[in-house]
Amino acid sequence: MRSSLPRAARFARKSVLIAATITLAVVASVLAPSVASAVGPVPHYLMTAFTNSSESNMYVYDSANATSFTQVRANAYTPPSGLIRDPSVLRHTDGYYYIVYTTNWTGDTIGFARSADYVSWTFLRNVKVGLNGATGSTWAPEWFKDSDGSVHVIFSASTTGTAGQFRPYRITATNSDLSAWTSPVALGIPANFIDSFVVKVGGTYHNFLKNESTKYIEHATATSLNGPWTFTGTGNWAGWGSGLEGPALVRLPDGRWRIYFDQYGQRRYFYADSANLNSFGAKVELPGLSGVARHFTVLREDAGDNTAVPTGNRSLRSISVPDRFVRHRDNLAYIEPVSSSSSVTARQDATFTIVPGLANGNCYSFRSVNFPDRYLRHYAFRVRLDTNSGDSVFARDATFCGRAGLAGGTSTSFESYSHPGRYLRHHNFEVRVDWRTSDAAFAGDASFTVSAPLA
């Protein structure tokens, strides 16, 4: 129906309504809690490497973007004897990190160690692969987890020592703790290839490996891990030049693949990206690691989901014990009964300023309101209040990513950014970051209500 009001009156009324709407929107934005935008799972990239300065000590690095790596720990692991060349890292279903590595220039063993936190490592065992005896060489073991869940180690072996004709083989774990392995099985690759790194996309296995004759990294594909393999990229197919070794791949969040490789003669490290594993872009030097790191692998882990968390001053109420809130006491975190009638100190200790994560702004950090230079962080998996040291290790350990509450409803859970799979939870009223289990008790203990601040 057409309005009977004059055009000028209709325009004036419309202007008033628009102004009122804008005013209400501004008021609402001021009164509404600050909420960070949801961006989906947040990746971090863990690297294990030996270095140009030492073949007997493993270094650990971490990155938020798969390009700029910072050192987590130098000399993180030294085996009881022999070398630790070519360390390859895996996160297993038990929550532990495992490395497999070259134990020496000659011999028929590969070494295994594990860690709960990728900082402190424990030697597990040397495994004799039984291929080539003391005079042969067993090099460059790499983890490969197939789509059916089976866990393999692919390594290169020569029967005639370091100058011999290397071939890739695999062994397969026969138990869940990775302590028992099959006999070696040849992959079906011709002689004089080394440093196999395998990934699987759909039903196709992609093998990137060094041709020892030409010193190029080449590309072969197969529909079975045992072959037959078809070489689809030979010679200088990618335009990276020769004198390359140690390929390692990781998948980026946008679906592209990144390959890393070592131009060992010049002590320089590079990466290149691909959308389909068949064609790659130009090589780009890896900042900060050329001349330092050697033959490494990179493990991508994702923390959090698309759950946004209100920022600003907040308190965290336990879902499983709803009269208790997260608080710090004597610099350790607990859940304790706190209410509006509690002392000012108790209410302040149970109030935190939720800010963008120190290690990644898409996650969150919890800053104390009464000690503004201190944050909740985990140390040996116990959560404590510590002064921000400004280093990258502290930043990672003080960063947590939001997830839809494991207990359901409107609850929120917080996954460790530095150790995905571990969650902020209370156990015997102490706050920890623990490996997730599937029981309802863990879900309740790892779920919180982000509530109005107690102080």
N, C-alpha and C positions, 0 to 999 in steps of 0.2 A: 504494500500500500504506500502511496506517495504521501509524504508529510505535508501538512497544511501550513507549517511554520515558514516564515520568509527565509530565503536562502542565507542571509546574513546571520539570522538567529540560529539556524541549523549549524552553521559553521562555528559560531561562538560556543554552542553546546558541545560540539565535537571537540573543540580545543580544550575545554574544561575537562572532559572525560579523559582525553589523552594525557593532560597534565597530571590528573589524579592517578592514572595508571602508572605513569613514570614515577611519581612520588612514592606510591605503594611499593613498586619494584625496588626502589632505592632503599626504603626502610627495611624491606624484607631481606635485601642482600646484606645490610648492616647487622640485622638481628640474627640471621641464619648462621649456623656453625660453618667455619671454614672447612671445606672438604677438598682434598687433593683429587685431581682427575684420575680416573681409573685407566690404566694403560695395559693391563694384561700381565702375564708372567714376566718377571724381570730376570734377565740372564746375568751370570758371571762366568768367567772362563778361568779355569785352573790349569796351570802349566807345571810340568815336572821336567827338569833338564839337568844334564851335566854341563860343565863349562870348559872353556879353553884353558882355565887355570887348574882344573882338577878333574880327573877321571874317577876319583874315589869318593866324591861328595856330591850329593844331589841338592840342587837349589829348587825352591818352590816360588812361583810367581802367580799373580792374579790380575785379572783385567775385567772391566765393566763393558768393554766394547770389542774385545778380541784383537785390538790393535796396540793400545798403550798398556803395557804390563808393568806392575810394580812388584818388587821383591817382598815376599811374605817371610821367607827365612832362607838364609845362606847356610850351607852345610846342614840341611835338614835331616839327612840320613847318610850314614857311612856304613857299608856292609862290614860284617866281621872279618872278611878277607876278600881280596880281589878288587874288581872294579865295579863301578855303577854307570856304565855307559848306556845310552839309549833308553832311559827309563820311560815306560809307558804307563799311564794311570787309568784306572777304572773305578767307578763307584758301583759296588756290588749291592745285591738285594738285602744284605744284612746291615747296610748303612756304613760299612767300612770302605775306605779307599785302599786299593791294592796297586802296587807297582810290580812290574816284571822288567828285568833288565839284563844286559850283557854282563857276565861275571868276569870275563877275561878275553884276551886276544885269541887264545887257543883253548881248546877243551870242549866238553860236551854237556855243559850245564847252563841253565838260566836261573836267575835269582828272583825270589819273591819276598816282599815286605808289605806290611799293612799299617794303617793309621786310622784313628777315629776322627782326627781333626785336620789331617794333611800337614800338620806342623811337626808332630813327633811321630816317628816311625819305628816299627819293631820288625826285626828280621824274622822271617818265617822259615824259609828253607831254600836250598838249591835243589833243583830238579834235574836229574840226569836224563837227557833225551835219548841217549843210547844210539846215536847215529854215527859218530865219527871218532870217538875216542879222544885221547889226549893230544893227538897230533892234528886233529881237525880244528875247525872254528865254528862256533855257534853265536850268531850275532843278531842284533836288532829285533828282539821279540816285541810284538805289538799285540795288544788286546783286540779281540773282535767278538762282539756279542751279536749273534744272529737274531733274526726276527722271531725264531721259535724259542728264544730264551737261552739257547746253548751258548756256553762261553768257551772261546778258543784263544790260543796264543799262536800267532803266525810268526815264524822266525826264519832266518836265512842260515844255511849250513853248508860247509865245505868239508870234503874229506881229505883235503891236502893243504890245510893251513890257510893263512891269511891271503895267500896269492892264488888260492884255488878257485874252482868253478862253483860259486855259490848257487843254491837253489832254495826256493821257499817251501817250507813245510808247515804243518799245523799239528798241534796237540789239542785235545778237547777235554775239559773238566768232566769228571765222572761222579763228582759229589758236590754238594752245595757249598762247602767251605773251601773249595778250590785247592784241596790238598792232594787229590788223586787225578791222574791224567792218563789219557790213552797213549799208545805208541805213536810215533810221528807218522803222518800221512803226507805224501808229496802233493803239492797243489797242481802239478801238471804244467808248471812254467818251465821253459827251456833253461839250460845251464847259463851261468854268468849273469844272473839277475839277483839283486839284493834289496833290502829295505822295503819289503812289501807292506803297504798300508791299504786295508780293504774296508770299504763301506758298501752298504746295500741300499738300493732304492727300488721299491717295488719288488719285482722278481729278479732284478739284475744286480750282480756283484761287480763292483768297480775296484780294480787293483791298480794302485799307483806305486811304481817301483823303479829302482835305478838300474839302467843297463850298464853293467860294469865295463863293457867294451867301449861304448861311446860316451859314457858319463852323462847321458841325458836321463831325465825322469820321463818314463813312458806310461801309457795307460792301456790296460787290458780289461775286457769285460767277459762275463760268463753267466750262465743261468744256474750253475752249481758251484759251491765253494771248491770242489775238486776239479773244476774245469769240465770240458775243454775251454781254454781262454783264447779270445780273439784280440789281437793288439789293434786298437783303434787309433792310438796316438803314438807315433814312433819318431825317432830322431828329434829334431827341433820343432815338433808339432805345435807347441804352445808359444814358441818364440822367446823362451826364457834363457836360451843358451845352454852350454854344457858345464861340467864341473859341479853338478848338483847332486845332493843326496838327502836322505832323511825326510821324505815327504810325510806330512801328517795333515789330516783334514778334520774340520769341524763344521757343523751346519749353523748358519746364522738365523736369527729369528724371522727374517723375511723369506726364508726358504733357500737363499743362495748358499753355496758352499765356499769355504775358504781353505786353500791349501797353503801350508807353510813348508819351506825347504831351505836347506843349508848350502850356500855356495862356499864349501869348506876351504878351498884353496885361498880364498880372499877373506875368510872368516867374516862373512856377511850373511845375514838372514833376511829372507824375503817372504812375502805372501802374495797370492793372486786369488781372484774371486771368479766364480762361475755360477750361472743359473741352472746349468744342466749337466755338469761334469764332463761335457764333451768339448767345450770351448771355454777358455779362460782369458781374463784380461791380462794386461801387462803386469810384470812383477813389481812390487813396491817394497822398498826396504823397511824392515820392522824397526821402529824407533827404539833406541835404548838397549837393544839386545844384540845387534851386530857386534861381533868381536867378543861377546861374553858367553851367550848360551850356545849349546850344541845339541843337535838331534833330540828334540823334545816332542811331546804330545800335548794336546790341549783338550781338556774336558769341559764341555758346556753343561752348566746346571741352571735350572730355572727356579725362582722362588716367587711365591705369591700367586695371585690370580687377578681378576679385575675388580677386586673389592677396594673401594676408596674408604679412607679412615678420616674422621673429623680431626682437624688439627687444632692448635691452641691448647689452653690449659684443660686437662681431662683427668679423669680417674678411671682405673680399670677394675671393674667388679668381676669376681669369679662367678662363672656359671654354675659350677658344681657345689660351691660353698658360698651362697649369695650374700651372706653378711660380711664377707671378707673382700678386701681390696689389695691390689699389689701396692706394696710400700717398701721403702728402704729403711733399714735399721742397722746401725753399725756398719754401714756401707755394703750390706748384703740385702738381697731382695727376698721378701716373704709375701704371703697373703695373710692378712691379719684383720680382725674385726675393727672397723673404723666407721664412725657415724658423725653426724652433725654435732653430737654432744661430746665427741672425743677432744682431746687437747689440741691446741693449735699446731703443735709440733707433729702429732700423729697425722693430722689432716694434711699438713704440708708435705709430709713424707709420703703420703698416698696420692699426691697430685703431681702430674708431670706435664710439661709443655711438649706436645707432639709436634715435631718439626719434620721437614723433608729429610730423608735419610742422609747421614753423613757420607756414606759410600755411594749412594744412588738416590737421586731426588725423587724417583718414582716409588720409593719405599719410605720408611719412617724411622725416626730416632726419638727417644724419650729422655728429655732434659729435666733435671730436677728443678722445681720452682724455688726451693730454698737454698740450693747450691747450683747456680746457673752455669757453672763451668763443668758440671758433672752429668754423666749420662748413664743410663742402664746399658750394660754390655755383658756378654758372656765371656768368662775366662775359665778354661777347663770345663766348660758347659754349665758352670754355676753362674747365675746372673747376679751382678753386683753393680754398685754405683761407683764409677771411677771418673777421675779428672780426664778430660779430653787431652790426650797426648799430641794430637794433631797428625799422627802417622796413619798410614793406610790400613794397618792391621787393626788398630782401634776403631777406625771408621767402619770397617766391615763388620767387626764384632758388635758394634753398637747400632747396626741397621737391621730392621725387621720389615718384612713385606706383608701386606694385608691379604687375608684369605677369608672367604665365606666361612663362618664359624663351623668347626668340625662337629659341634653339638647341635647345629641347625638353628632355626629361628632367626632372630636378629643379632645373634652373637657374632663376634669376630675372632679369628685366630691370627697369630703372627708367626710367620715362618722366617727362620734365620736367613739373612741374605748370604752370609759367608758359608753356611752349611745347609743348603736346601735339603728338605726332608726332616730337619730338626725344628721343633716348635717351642715357642715360649709356653711353659706349662708349670704347674706347681706339683710337687711331690712331697708328702709329709709337710706341707705348708711352705716348703722352700721352693723358690722359683728357679727353674733350670731351662736349658734348651735341650730337648731329648728327641731321639729318633722316633718318628711316628709309628705307633702300633694301631691295629685295627679295632681295638676294644672300645666299648662305650666309656669306660673310666678315663682313658687317655683323652678321648674327644671332649669330655666335660672339663677335665683339668687343663686343657689347652684352649679353652674358649672363654671369652670375656665380653662383658658389655662395656663399651666405651661411653662413660657416663659424664654428667656434669662434674666440674671439679669440686672436690671436698674442701679445698682452700682457695 
